[in-house]
């Protein structure tokens, strides 16, 4: 099993969510290309996409958590 194709679920559908899913699809395509060619240049392109995905996921998680903290007083039932 390839750990690169594990499904990533984000809390809510947002503009950032779409951006992350698009980046994941791009990363997966780069990985498939590298697996067929085994070229160092293709691996470098894959690494760039992989790092971008990780960065985007971290940013989205931070944004989501900040939104949760802000909304906790207005909607306490959301957390039950």
mmCIF file of the N, C-alpha and C atoms, coordinates in Angstrom:
data_MODEL
# 
_entry.id   MODEL 
# 
loop_
_atom_site.group_PDB 
_atom_site.id 
_atom_site.type_symbol 
_atom_site.label_atom_id 
_atom_site.label_alt_id 
_atom_site.label_comp_id 
_atom_site.label_asym_id 
_atom_site.label_entity_id 
_atom_site.label_seq_id 
_atom_site.pdbx_PDB_ins_code 
_atom_site.Cartn_x 
_atom_site.Cartn_y 
_atom_site.Cartn_z 
_atom_site.occupancy 
_atom_site.B_iso_or_equiv 
_atom_site.pdbx_formal_charge 
_atom_site.auth_seq_id 
_atom_site.auth_comp_id 
_atom_site.auth_asym_id 
_atom_site.auth_atom_id 
_atom_site.pdbx_PDB_model_num 
ATOM 1   N N  . UNK A 1 1  ? 0.843   -1.188 0.000   1.00 0.00 ? 1  UNK A N  1 
ATOM 2   C CA . UNK A 1 1  ? 0.000   0.000  0.000   1.00 0.00 ? 1  UNK A CA 1 
ATOM 3   C C  . UNK A 1 1  ? 0.879   1.239  0.000   1.00 0.00 ? 1  UNK A C  1 
ATOM 4   N N  . UNK A 1 2  ? 0.540   2.165  -0.844  1.00 0.00 ? 2  UNK A N  1 
ATOM 5   C CA . UNK A 1 2  ? 1.318   3.389  -0.975  1.00 0.00 ? 2  UNK A CA 1 
ATOM 6   C C  . UNK A 1 2  ? 0.766   4.444  -0.012  1.00 0.00 ? 2  UNK A C  1 
ATOM 7   N N  . UNK A 1 3  ? 1.555   4.960  0.907   1.00 0.00 ? 3  UNK A N  1 
ATOM 8   C CA . UNK A 1 3  ? 1.045   5.925  1.882   1.00 0.00 ? 3  UNK A CA 1 
ATOM 9   C C  . UNK A 1 3  ? 0.708   7.281  1.276   1.00 0.00 ? 3  UNK A C  1 
ATOM 10  N N  . UNK A 1 4  ? 1.061   7.501  0.023   1.00 0.00 ? 4  UNK A N  1 
ATOM 11  C CA . UNK A 1 4  ? 0.808   8.807  -0.585  1.00 0.00 ? 4  UNK A CA 1 
ATOM 12  C C  . UNK A 1 4  ? -0.651  8.989  -0.982  1.00 0.00 ? 4  UNK A C  1 
ATOM 13  N N  . UNK A 1 5  ? -1.383  7.894  -1.120  1.00 0.00 ? 5  UNK A N  1 
ATOM 14  C CA . UNK A 1 5  ? -2.740  7.989  -1.624  1.00 0.00 ? 5  UNK A CA 1 
ATOM 15  C C  . UNK A 1 5  ? -3.781  7.803  -0.527  1.00 0.00 ? 5  UNK A C  1 
ATOM 16  N N  . UNK A 1 6  ? -3.401  8.071  0.701   1.00 0.00 ? 6  UNK A N  1 
ATOM 17  C CA . UNK A 1 6  ? -4.347  8.029  1.809   1.00 0.00 ? 6  UNK A CA 1 
ATOM 18  C C  . UNK A 1 6  ? -5.284  9.222  1.683   1.00 0.00 ? 6  UNK A C  1 
ATOM 19  N N  . UNK A 1 7  ? -6.565  8.985  1.853   1.00 0.00 ? 7  UNK A N  1 
ATOM 20  C CA . UNK A 1 7  ? -7.544  10.060 1.738   1.00 0.00 ? 7  UNK A CA 1 
ATOM 21  C C  . UNK A 1 7  ? -7.360  11.056 2.874   1.00 0.00 ? 7  UNK A C  1 
ATOM 22  N N  . UNK A 1 8  ? -7.427  12.318 2.537   1.00 0.00 ? 8  UNK A N  1 
ATOM 23  C CA . UNK A 1 8  ? -7.319  13.376 3.526   1.00 0.00 ? 8  UNK A CA 1 
ATOM 24  C C  . UNK A 1 8  ? -8.676  14.035 3.632   1.00 0.00 ? 8  UNK A C  1 
ATOM 25  N N  . UNK A 1 9  ? -9.220  14.096 4.840   1.00 0.00 ? 9  UNK A N  1 
ATOM 26  C CA . UNK A 1 9  ? -10.514 14.733 5.034   1.00 0.00 ? 9  UNK A CA 1 
ATOM 27  C C  . UNK A 1 9  ? -10.311 16.034 5.785   1.00 0.00 ? 9  UNK A C  1 
ATOM 28  N N  . UNK A 1 10 ? -10.900 17.063 5.265   1.00 0.00 ? 10 UNK A N  1 
ATOM 29  C CA . UNK A 1 10 ? -10.864 18.363 5.912   1.00 0.00 ? 10 UNK A CA 1 
ATOM 30  C C  . UNK A 1 10 ? -12.237 18.631 6.517   1.00 0.00 ? 10 UNK A C  1 
ATOM 31  N N  . UNK A 1 11 ? -12.294 19.429 7.556   1.00 0.00 ? 11 UNK A N  1 
ATOM 32  C CA . UNK A 1 11 ? -13.538 19.597 8.316   1.00 0.00 ? 11 UNK A CA 1 
ATOM 33  C C  . UNK A 1 11 ? -14.711 20.158 7.519   1.00 0.00 ? 11 UNK A C  1 
ATOM 34  N N  . UNK A 1 12 ? -14.526 21.169 6.737   1.00 0.00 ? 12 UNK A N  1 
ATOM 35  C CA . UNK A 1 12 ? -15.623 21.815 6.023   1.00 0.00 ? 12 UNK A CA 1 
ATOM 36  C C  . UNK A 1 12 ? -15.191 22.109 4.593   1.00 0.00 ? 12 UNK A C  1 
ATOM 37  N N  . UNK A 1 13 ? -16.174 22.167 3.715   1.00 0.00 ? 13 UNK A N  1 
ATOM 38  C CA . UNK A 1 13 ? -15.895 22.517 2.328   1.00 0.00 ? 13 UNK A CA 1 
ATOM 39  C C  . UNK A 1 13 ? -15.715 24.028 2.236   1.00 0.00 ? 13 UNK A C  1 
ATOM 40  N N  . UNK A 1 14 ? -14.562 24.460 1.831   1.00 0.00 ? 14 UNK A N  1 
ATOM 41  C CA . UNK A 1 14 ? -14.288 25.879 1.700   1.00 0.00 ? 14 UNK A CA 1 
ATOM 42  C C  . UNK A 1 14 ? -13.396 26.083 0.479   1.00 0.00 ? 14 UNK A C  1 
ATOM 43  N N  . UNK A 1 15 ? -13.075 27.311 0.205   1.00 0.00 ? 15 UNK A N  1 
ATOM 44  C CA . UNK A 1 15 ? -12.179 27.603 -0.911  1.00 0.00 ? 15 UNK A CA 1 
ATOM 45  C C  . UNK A 1 15 ? -10.819 26.962 -0.685  1.00 0.00 ? 15 UNK A C  1 
ATOM 46  N N  . UNK A 1 16 ? -10.359 26.990 0.546   1.00 0.00 ? 16 UNK A N  1 
ATOM 47  C CA . UNK A 1 16 ? -9.090  26.361 0.872   1.00 0.00 ? 16 UNK A CA 1 
ATOM 48  C C  . UNK A 1 16 ? -9.144  24.856 0.695   1.00 0.00 ? 16 UNK A C  1 
ATOM 49  N N  . UNK A 1 17 ? -10.301 24.270 1.016   1.00 0.00 ? 17 UNK A N  1 
ATOM 50  C CA . UNK A 1 17 ? -10.488 22.831 0.860   1.00 0.00 ? 17 UNK A CA 1 
ATOM 51  C C  . UNK A 1 17 ? -10.332 22.434 -0.607  1.00 0.00 ? 17 UNK A C  1 
ATOM 52  N N  . UNK A 1 18 ? -10.933 23.207 -1.492  1.00 0.00 ? 18 UNK A N  1 
ATOM 53  C CA . UNK A 1 18 ? -10.823 22.919 -2.923  1.00 0.00 ? 18 UNK A CA 1 
ATOM 54  C C  . UNK A 1 18 ? -9.374  23.054 -3.391  1.00 0.00 ? 18 UNK A C  1 
ATOM 55  N N  . UNK A 1 19 ? -8.696  24.041 -2.868  1.00 0.00 ? 19 UNK A N  1 
ATOM 56  C CA . UNK A 1 19 ? -7.299  24.264 -3.243  1.00 0.00 ? 19 UNK A CA 1 
ATOM 57  C C  . UNK A 1 19 ? -6.423  23.095 -2.800  1.00 0.00 ? 19 UNK A C  1 
ATOM 58  N N  . UNK A 1 20 ? -6.700  22.580 -1.612  1.00 0.00 ? 20 UNK A N  1 
ATOM 59  C CA . UNK A 1 20 ? -5.924  21.451 -1.088  1.00 0.00 ? 20 UNK A CA 1 
ATOM 60  C C  . UNK A 1 20 ? -6.206  20.189 -1.907  1.00 0.00 ? 20 UNK A C  1 
ATOM 61  N N  . UNK A 1 21 ? -7.466  19.933 -2.216  1.00 0.00 ? 21 UNK A N  1 
ATOM 62  C CA . UNK A 1 21 ? -7.799  18.746 -2.997  1.00 0.00 ? 21 UNK A CA 1 
ATOM 63  C C  . UNK A 1 21 ? -7.165  18.802 -4.378  1.00 0.00 ? 21 UNK A C  1 
ATOM 64  N N  . UNK A 1 22 ? -7.143  19.986 -4.969  1.00 0.00 ? 22 UNK A N  1 
ATOM 65  C CA . UNK A 1 22 ? -6.511  20.136 -6.280  1.00 0.00 ? 22 UNK A CA 1 
ATOM 66  C C  . UNK A 1 22 ? -5.006  19.882 -6.180  1.00 0.00 ? 22 UNK A C  1 
ATOM 67  N N  . UNK A 1 23 ? -4.391  20.377 -5.118  1.00 0.00 ? 23 UNK A N  1 
ATOM 68  C CA . UNK A 1 23 ? -2.961  20.159 -4.919  1.00 0.00 ? 23 UNK A CA 1 
ATOM 69  C C  . UNK A 1 23 ? -2.662  18.679 -4.688  1.00 0.00 ? 23 UNK A C  1 
ATOM 70  N N  . UNK A 1 24 ? -3.544  17.979 -3.979  1.00 0.00 ? 24 UNK A N  1 
ATOM 71  C CA . UNK A 1 24 ? -3.349  16.547 -3.742  1.00 0.00 ? 24 UNK A CA 1 
ATOM 72  C C  . UNK A 1 24 ? -3.443  15.774 -5.051  1.00 0.00 ? 24 UNK A C  1 
ATOM 73  N N  . UNK A 1 25 ? -4.412  16.126 -5.881  1.00 0.00 ? 25 UNK A N  1 
ATOM 74  C CA . UNK A 1 25 ? -4.522  15.453 -7.176  1.00 0.00 ? 25 UNK A CA 1 
ATOM 75  C C  . UNK A 1 25 ? -3.279  15.687 -8.024  1.00 0.00 ? 25 UNK A C  1 
ATOM 76  N N  . UNK A 1 26 ? -2.779  16.923 -7.998  1.00 0.00 ? 26 UNK A N  1 
ATOM 77  C CA . UNK A 1 26 ? -1.570  17.240 -8.752  1.00 0.00 ? 26 UNK A CA 1 
ATOM 78  C C  . UNK A 1 26 ? -0.379  16.448 -8.224  1.00 0.00 ? 26 UNK A C  1 
ATOM 79  N N  . UNK A 1 27 ? -0.264  16.370 -6.895  1.00 0.00 ? 27 UNK A N  1 
ATOM 80  C CA . UNK A 1 27 ? 0.822   15.601 -6.281  1.00 0.00 ? 27 UNK A CA 1 
ATOM 81  C C  . UNK A 1 27 ? 0.754   14.137 -6.691  1.00 0.00 ? 27 UNK A C  1 
ATOM 82  N N  . UNK A 1 28 ? -0.451  13.568 -6.697  1.00 0.00 ? 28 UNK A N  1 
ATOM 83  C CA . UNK A 1 28 ? -0.601  12.166 -7.066  1.00 0.00 ? 28 UNK A CA 1 
ATOM 84  C C  . UNK A 1 28 ? -0.220  11.920 -8.525  1.00 0.00 ? 28 UNK A C  1 
ATOM 85  N N  . UNK A 1 29 ? -0.552  12.861 -9.399  1.00 0.00 ? 29 UNK A N  1 
ATOM 86  C CA . UNK A 1 29 ? -0.166  12.726 -10.797 1.00 0.00 ? 29 UNK A CA 1 
ATOM 87  C C  . UNK A 1 29 ? 1.348   12.778 -10.954 1.00 0.00 ? 29 UNK A C  1 
ATOM 88  N N  . UNK A 1 30 ? 1.975   13.677 -10.213 1.00 0.00 ? 30 UNK A N  1 
ATOM 89  C CA . UNK A 1 30 ? 3.441   13.772 -10.265 1.00 0.00 ? 30 UNK A CA 1 
ATOM 90  C C  . UNK A 1 30 ? 4.078   12.480 -9.760  1.00 0.00 ? 30 UNK A C  1 
ATOM 91  N N  . UNK A 1 31 ? 3.485   11.867 -8.726  1.00 0.00 ? 31 UNK A N  1 
ATOM 92  C CA . UNK A 1 31 ? 4.021   10.616 -8.196  1.00 0.00 ? 31 UNK A CA 1 
ATOM 93  C C  . UNK A 1 31 ? 3.902   9.496  -9.235  1.00 0.00 ? 31 UNK A C  1 
ATOM 94  N N  . UNK A 1 32 ? 2.759   9.406  -9.909  1.00 0.00 ? 32 UNK A N  1 
ATOM 95  C CA . UNK A 1 32 ? 2.578   8.392  -10.948 1.00 0.00 ? 32 UNK A CA 1 
ATOM 96  C C  . UNK A 1 32 ? 3.579   8.595  -12.085 1.00 0.00 ? 32 UNK A C  1 
ATOM 97  N N  . UNK A 1 33 ? 3.793   9.850  -12.461 1.00 0.00 ? 33 UNK A N  1 
ATOM 98  C CA . UNK A 1 33 ? 4.754   10.146 -13.514 1.00 0.00 ? 33 UNK A CA 1 
ATOM 99  C C  . UNK A 1 33 ? 6.155   9.708  -13.097 1.00 0.00 ? 33 UNK A C  1 
ATOM 100 N N  . UNK A 1 34 ? 6.519   10.006 -11.866 1.00 0.00 ? 34 UNK A N  1 
ATOM 101 C CA . UNK A 1 34 ? 7.839   9.601  -11.381 1.00 0.00 ? 34 UNK A CA 1 
ATOM 102 C C  . UNK A 1 34 ? 7.962   8.082  -11.348 1.00 0.00 ? 34 UNK A C  1 
ATOM 103 N N  . UNK A 1 35 ? 6.928   7.383  -10.950 1.00 0.00 ? 35 UNK A N  1 
ATOM 104 C CA . UNK A 1 35 ? 6.994   5.922  -10.889 1.00 0.00 ? 35 UNK A CA 1 
ATOM 105 C C  . UNK A 1 35 ? 7.175   5.293  -12.261 1.00 0.00 ? 35 UNK A C  1 
ATOM 106 N N  . UNK A 1 36 ? 6.669   5.947  -13.293 1.00 0.00 ? 36 UNK A N  1 
ATOM 107 C CA . UNK A 1 36 ? 6.833   5.388  -14.635 1.00 0.00 ? 36 UNK A CA 1 
ATOM 108 C C  . UNK A 1 36 ? 8.191   5.739  -15.233 1.00 0.00 ? 36 UNK A C  1 
ATOM 109 N N  . UNK A 1 37 ? 8.711   6.934  -14.945 1.00 0.00 ? 37 UNK A N  1 
ATOM 110 C CA . UNK A 1 37 ? 9.953   7.367  -15.584 1.00 0.00 ? 37 UNK A CA 1 
ATOM 111 C C  . UNK A 1 37 ? 11.191  7.150  -14.717 1.00 0.00 ? 37 UNK A C  1 
ATOM 112 N N  . UNK A 1 38 ? 11.040  7.253  -13.400 1.00 0.00 ? 38 UNK A N  1 
ATOM 113 C CA . UNK A 1 38 ? 12.153  7.148  -12.441 1.00 0.00 ? 38 UNK A CA 1 
ATOM 114 C C  . UNK A 1 38 ? 13.251  8.186  -12.702 1.00 0.00 ? 38 UNK A C  1 
ATOM 115 N N  . UNK A 1 39 ? 12.857  9.351  -13.199 1.00 0.00 ? 39 UNK A N  1 
ATOM 116 C CA . UNK A 1 39 ? 13.810  10.440 -13.437 1.00 0.00 ? 39 UNK A CA 1 
ATOM 117 C C  . UNK A 1 39 ? 13.914  11.320 -12.203 1.00 0.00 ? 39 UNK A C  1 
ATOM 118 N N  . UNK A 1 40 ? 15.108  11.834 -11.981 1.00 0.00 ? 40 UNK A N  1 
ATOM 119 C CA . UNK A 1 40 ? 15.321  12.720 -10.842 1.00 0.00 ? 40 UNK A CA 1 
ATOM 120 C C  . UNK A 1 40 ? 14.541  14.023 -10.980 1.00 0.00 ? 40 UNK A C  1 
ATOM 121 N N  . UNK A 1 41 ? 14.392  14.507 -12.201 1.00 0.00 ? 41 UNK A N  1 
ATOM 122 C CA . UNK A 1 41 ? 13.650  15.760 -12.396 1.00 0.00 ? 41 UNK A CA 1 
ATOM 123 C C  . UNK A 1 41 ? 12.180  15.577 -12.028 1.00 0.00 ? 41 UNK A C  1 
ATOM 124 N N  . UNK A 1 42 ? 11.616  14.427 -12.390 1.00 0.00 ? 42 UNK A N  1 
ATOM 125 C CA . UNK A 1 42 ? 10.215  14.160 -12.045 1.00 0.00 ? 42 UNK A CA 1 
ATOM 126 C C  . UNK A 1 42 ? 10.054  14.017 -10.536 1.00 0.00 ? 42 UNK A C  1 
ATOM 127 N N  . UNK A 1 43 ? 11.048  13.436 -9.877  1.00 0.00 ? 43 UNK A N  1 
ATOM 128 C CA . UNK A 1 43 ? 10.984  13.313 -8.419  1.00 0.00 ? 43 UNK A CA 1 
ATOM 129 C C  . UNK A 1 43 ? 11.069  14.692 -7.765  1.00 0.00 ? 43 UNK A C  1 
ATOM 130 N N  . UNK A 1 44 ? 11.891  15.574 -8.330  1.00 0.00 ? 44 UNK A N  1 
ATOM 131 C CA . UNK A 1 44 ? 11.982  16.937 -7.804  1.00 0.00 ? 44 UNK A CA 1 
ATOM 132 C C  . UNK A 1 44 ? 10.658  17.673 -7.921  1.00 0.00 ? 44 UNK A C  1 
ATOM 133 N N  . UNK A 1 45 ? 9.972   17.489 -9.049  1.00 0.00 ? 45 UNK A N  1 
ATOM 134 C CA . UNK A 1 45 ? 8.659   18.117 -9.230  1.00 0.00 ? 45 UNK A CA 1 
ATOM 135 C C  . UNK A 1 45 ? 7.645   17.549 -8.247  1.00 0.00 ? 45 UNK A C  1 
ATOM 136 N N  . UNK A 1 46 ? 7.730   16.240 -8.024  1.00 0.00 ? 46 UNK A N  1 
ATOM 137 C CA . UNK A 1 46 ? 6.838   15.614 -7.052  1.00 0.00 ? 46 UNK A CA 1 
ATOM 138 C C  . UNK A 1 46 ? 7.094   16.170 -5.654  1.00 0.00 ? 46 UNK A C  1 
ATOM 139 N N  . UNK A 1 47 ? 8.365   16.309 -5.275  1.00 0.00 ? 47 UNK A N  1 
ATOM 140 C CA . UNK A 1 47 ? 8.686   16.815 -3.940  1.00 0.00 ? 47 UNK A CA 1 
ATOM 141 C C  . UNK A 1 47 ? 8.139   18.215 -3.735  1.00 0.00 ? 47 UNK A C  1 
ATOM 142 N N  . UNK A 1 48 ? 8.231   19.065 -4.770  1.00 0.00 ? 48 UNK A N  1 
ATOM 143 C CA . UNK A 1 48 ? 7.683   20.420 -4.662  1.00 0.00 ? 48 UNK A CA 1 
ATOM 144 C C  . UNK A 1 48 ? 6.181   20.358 -4.391  1.00 0.00 ? 48 UNK A C  1 
ATOM 145 N N  . UNK A 1 49 ? 5.474   19.512 -5.129  1.00 0.00 ? 49 UNK A N  1 
ATOM 146 C CA . UNK A 1 49 ? 4.029   19.384 -4.939  1.00 0.00 ? 49 UNK A CA 1 
ATOM 147 C C  . UNK A 1 49 ? 3.715   18.805 -3.567  1.00 0.00 ? 49 UNK A C  1 
ATOM 148 N N  . UNK A 1 50 ? 4.485   17.816 -3.128  1.00 0.00 ? 50 UNK A N  1 
ATOM 149 C CA . UNK A 1 50 ? 4.270   17.208 -1.820  1.00 0.00 ? 50 UNK A CA 1 
ATOM 150 C C  . UNK A 1 50 ? 4.421   18.238 -0.713  1.00 0.00 ? 50 UNK A C  1 
ATOM 151 N N  . UNK A 1 51 ? 5.464   19.047 -0.796  1.00 0.00 ? 51 UNK A N  1 
ATOM 152 C CA . UNK A 1 51 ? 5.688   20.063 0.226   1.00 0.00 ? 51 UNK A CA 1 
ATOM 153 C C  . UNK A 1 51 ? 4.582   21.114 0.213   1.00 0.00 ? 51 UNK A C  1 
ATOM 154 N N  . UNK A 1 52 ? 4.091   21.448 -0.979  1.00 0.00 ? 52 UNK A N  1 
ATOM 155 C CA . UNK A 1 52 ? 2.989   22.402 -1.084  1.00 0.00 ? 52 UNK A CA 1 
ATOM 156 C C  . UNK A 1 52 ? 1.732   21.846 -0.418  1.00 0.00 ? 52 UNK A C  1 
ATOM 157 N N  . UNK A 1 53 ? 1.454   20.569 -0.631  1.00 0.00 ? 53 UNK A N  1 
ATOM 158 C CA . UNK A 1 53 ? 0.275   19.938 -0.023  1.00 0.00 ? 53 UNK A CA 1 
ATOM 159 C C  . UNK A 1 53 ? 0.377   19.985 1.494   1.00 0.00 ? 53 UNK A C  1 
ATOM 160 N N  . UNK A 1 54 ? 1.532   19.648 2.032   1.00 0.00 ? 54 UNK A N  1 
ATOM 161 C CA . UNK A 1 54 ? 1.709   19.661 3.481   1.00 0.00 ? 54 UNK A CA 1 
ATOM 162 C C  . UNK A 1 54 ? 1.508   21.073 4.022   1.00 0.00 ? 54 UNK A C  1 
ATOM 163 N N  . UNK A 1 55 ? 2.052   22.046 3.334   1.00 0.00 ? 55 UNK A N  1 
ATOM 164 C CA . UNK A 1 55 ? 1.913   23.446 3.754   1.00 0.00 ? 55 UNK A CA 1 
ATOM 165 C C  . UNK A 1 55 ? 0.446   23.883 3.730   1.00 0.00 ? 55 UNK A C  1 
ATOM 166 N N  . UNK A 1 56 ? -0.254  23.543 2.660   1.00 0.00 ? 56 UNK A N  1 
ATOM 167 C CA . UNK A 1 56 ? -1.665  23.906 2.536   1.00 0.00 ? 56 UNK A CA 1 
ATOM 168 C C  . UNK A 1 56 ? -2.508  23.230 3.616   1.00 0.00 ? 56 UNK A C  1 
ATOM 169 N N  . UNK A 1 57 ? -2.235  21.951 3.878   1.00 0.00 ? 57 UNK A N  1 
ATOM 170 C CA . UNK A 1 57 ? -2.994  21.246 4.917   1.00 0.00 ? 57 UNK A CA 1 
ATOM 171 C C  . UNK A 1 57 ? -2.780  21.878 6.285   1.00 0.00 ? 57 UNK A C  1 
ATOM 172 N N  . UNK A 1 58 ? -1.555  22.228 6.589   1.00 0.00 ? 58 UNK A N  1 
ATOM 173 C CA . UNK A 1 58 ? -1.281  22.866 7.877   1.00 0.00 ? 58 UNK A CA 1 
ATOM 174 C C  . UNK A 1 58 ? -1.991  24.203 7.994   1.00 0.00 ? 58 UNK A C  1 
ATOM 175 N N  . UNK A 1 59 ? -1.946  24.982 6.925   1.00 0.00 ? 59 UNK A N  1 
ATOM 176 C CA . UNK A 1 59 ? -2.619  26.284 6.943   1.00 0.00 ? 59 UNK A CA 1 
ATOM 177 C C  . UNK A 1 59 ? -4.125  26.127 7.115   1.00 0.00 ? 59 UNK A C  1 
ATOM 178 N N  . UNK A 1 60 ? -4.727  25.176 6.403   1.00 0.00 ? 60 UNK A N  1 
ATOM 179 C CA . UNK A 1 60 ? -6.168  24.962 6.514   1.00 0.00 ? 60 UNK A CA 1 
ATOM 180 C C  . UNK A 1 60 ? -6.554  24.507 7.914   1.00 0.00 ? 60 UNK A C  1 
ATOM 181 N N  . UNK A 1 61 ? -5.735  23.652 8.510   1.00 0.00 ? 61 UNK A N  1 
ATOM 182 C CA . UNK A 1 61 ? -6.032  23.191 9.866   1.00 0.00 ? 61 UNK A CA 1 
ATOM 183 C C  . UNK A 1 61 ? -5.967  24.351 10.853  1.00 0.00 ? 61 UNK A C  1 
ATOM 184 N N  . UNK A 1 62 ? -4.979  25.220 10.707  1.00 0.00 ? 62 UNK A N  1 
ATOM 185 C CA . UNK A 1 62 ? -4.856  26.382 11.595  1.00 0.00 ? 62 UNK A CA 1 
ATOM 186 C C  . UNK A 1 62 ? -6.062  27.302 11.445  1.00 0.00 ? 62 UNK A C  1 
ATOM 187 N N  . UNK A 1 63 ? -6.461  27.549 10.211  1.00 0.00 ? 63 UNK A N  1 
ATOM 188 C CA . UNK A 1 63 ? -7.620  28.413 9.959   1.00 0.00 ? 63 UNK A CA 1 
ATOM 189 C C  . UNK A 1 63 ? -8.876  27.802 10.581  1.00 0.00 ? 63 UNK A C  1 
ATOM 190 N N  . UNK A 1 64 ? -9.063  26.493 10.396  1.00 0.00 ? 64 UNK A N  1 
ATOM 191 C CA . UNK A 1 64 ? -10.238 25.819 10.946  1.00 0.00 ? 64 UNK A CA 1 
ATOM 192 C C  . UNK A 1 64 ? -10.252 25.902 12.464  1.00 0.00 ? 64 UNK A C  1 
ATOM 193 N N  . UNK A 1 65 ? -9.113  25.667 13.099  1.00 0.00 ? 65 UNK A N  1 
ATOM 194 C CA . UNK A 1 65 ? -9.055  25.710 14.555  1.00 0.00 ? 65 UNK A CA 1 
ATOM 195 C C  . UNK A 1 65 ? -9.295  27.114 15.086  1.00 0.00 ? 65 UNK A C  1 
ATOM 196 N N  . UNK A 1 66 ? -8.788  28.120 14.396  1.00 0.00 ? 66 UNK A N  1 
ATOM 197 C CA . UNK A 1 66 ? -9.037  29.499 14.810  1.00 0.00 ? 66 UNK A CA 1 
ATOM 198 C C  . UNK A 1 66 ? -10.523 29.831 14.702  1.00 0.00 ? 66 UNK A C  1 
ATOM 199 N N  . UNK A 1 67 ? -11.167 29.320 13.657  1.00 0.00 ? 67 UNK A N  1 
ATOM 200 C CA . UNK A 1 67 ? -12.593 29.556 13.492  1.00 0.00 ? 67 UNK A CA 1 
ATOM 201 C C  . UNK A 1 67 ? -13.382 28.862 14.605  1.00 0.00 ? 67 UNK A C  1 
ATOM 202 N N  . UNK A 1 68 ? -12.953 27.655 14.979  1.00 0.00 ? 68 UNK A N  1 
ATOM 203 C CA . UNK A 1 68 ? -13.617 26.955 16.082  1.00 0.00 ? 68 UNK A CA 1 
ATOM 204 C C  . UNK A 1 68 ? -13.518 27.743 17.379  1.00 0.00 ? 68 UNK A C  1 
ATOM 205 N N  . UNK A 1 69 ? -12.346 28.254 17.656  1.00 0.00 ? 69 UNK A N  1 
ATOM 206 C CA . UNK A 1 69 ? -12.147 29.018 18.896  1.00 0.00 ? 69 UNK A CA 1 
ATOM 207 C C  . UNK A 1 69 ? -13.028 30.253 18.901  1.00 0.00 ? 69 UNK A C  1 
ATOM 208 N N  . UNK A 1 70 ? -13.137 30.894 17.757  1.00 0.00 ? 70 UNK A N  1 
ATOM 209 C CA . UNK A 1 70 ? -13.936 32.113 17.666  1.00 0.00 ? 70 UNK A CA 1 
ATOM 210 C C  . UNK A 1 70 ? -15.435 31.819 17.814  1.00 0.00 ? 70 UNK A C  1 
ATOM 211 N N  . UNK A 1 71 ? -15.882 30.659 17.304  1.00 0.00 ? 71 UNK A N  1 
ATOM 212 C CA . UNK A 1 71 ? -17.313 30.340 17.317  1.00 0.00 ? 71 UNK A CA 1 
ATOM 213 C C  . UNK A 1 71 ? -17.766 29.569 18.551  1.00 0.00 ? 71 UNK A C  1 
ATOM 214 N N  . UNK A 1 72 ? -16.863 29.219 19.448  1.00 0.00 ? 72 UNK A N  1 
ATOM 215 C CA . UNK A 1 72 ? -17.235 28.388 20.594  1.00 0.00 ? 72 UNK A CA 1 
ATOM 216 C C  . UNK A 1 72 ? -18.264 29.087 21.494  1.00 0.00 ? 72 UNK A C  1 
ATOM 217 N N  . UNK A 1 73 ? -18.179 30.367 21.656  1.00 0.00 ? 73 UNK A N  1 
ATOM 218 C CA . UNK A 1 73 ? -19.127 31.073 22.515  1.00 0.00 ? 73 UNK A CA 1 
ATOM 219 C C  . UNK A 1 73 ? -20.501 31.220 21.854  1.00 0.00 ? 73 UNK A C  1 
ATOM 220 N N  . UNK A 1 74 ? -20.519 31.363 20.545  1.00 0.00 ? 74 UNK A N  1 
ATOM 221 C CA . UNK A 1 74 ? -21.780 31.565 19.836  1.00 0.00 ? 74 UNK A CA 1 
ATOM 222 C C  . UNK A 1 74 ? -22.545 30.265 19.616  1.00 0.00 ? 74 UNK A C  1 
ATOM 223 N N  . UNK A 1 75 ? -21.836 29.153 19.470  1.00 0.00 ? 75 UNK A N  1 
ATOM 224 C CA . UNK A 1 75 ? -22.490 27.898 19.140  1.00 0.00 ? 75 UNK A CA 1 
ATOM 225 C C  . UNK A 1 75 ? -21.906 26.753 19.967  1.00 0.00 ? 75 UNK A C  1 
ATOM 226 N N  . UNK A 1 76 ? -22.229 26.681 21.263  1.00 0.00 ? 76 UNK A N  1 
ATOM 227 C CA . UNK A 1 76 ? -21.626 25.644 22.113  1.00 0.00 ? 76 UNK A CA 1 
ATOM 228 C C  . UNK A 1 76 ? -22.096 24.228 21.775  1.00 0.00 ? 76 UNK A C  1 
ATOM 229 N N  . UNK A 1 77 ? -23.277 24.057 21.201  1.00 0.00 ? 77 UNK A N  1 
ATOM 230 C CA . UNK A 1 77 ? -23.769 22.729 20.864  1.00 0.00 ? 77 UNK A CA 1 
ATOM 231 C C  . UNK A 1 77 ? -22.991 22.089 19.718  1.00 0.00 ? 77 UNK A C  1 
ATOM 232 N N  . UNK A 1 78 ? -22.297 22.890 18.978  1.00 0.00 ? 78 UNK A N  1 
ATOM 233 C CA . UNK A 1 78 ? -21.526 22.384 17.854  1.00 0.00 ? 78 UNK A CA 1 
ATOM 234 C C  . UNK A 1 78 ? -20.465 21.394 18.309  1.00 0.00 ? 78 UNK A C  1 
ATOM 235 N N  . UNK A 1 79 ? -20.013 21.507 19.536  1.00 0.00 ? 79 UNK A N  1 
ATOM 236 C CA . UNK A 1 79 ? -18.915 20.701 20.047  1.00 0.00 ? 79 UNK A CA 1 
ATOM 237 C C  . UNK A 1 79 ? -19.379 19.447 20.778  1.00 0.00 ? 79 UNK A C  1 
ATOM 238 N N  . UNK A 1 80 ? -20.675 19.238 20.893  1.00 0.00 ? 80 UNK A N  1 
ATOM 239 C CA . UNK A 1 80 ? -21.168 18.066 21.615  1.00 0.00 ? 80 UNK A CA 1 
ATOM 240 C C  . UNK A 1 80 ? -21.311 16.875 20.706  1.00 0.00 ? 80 UNK A C  1 
# 
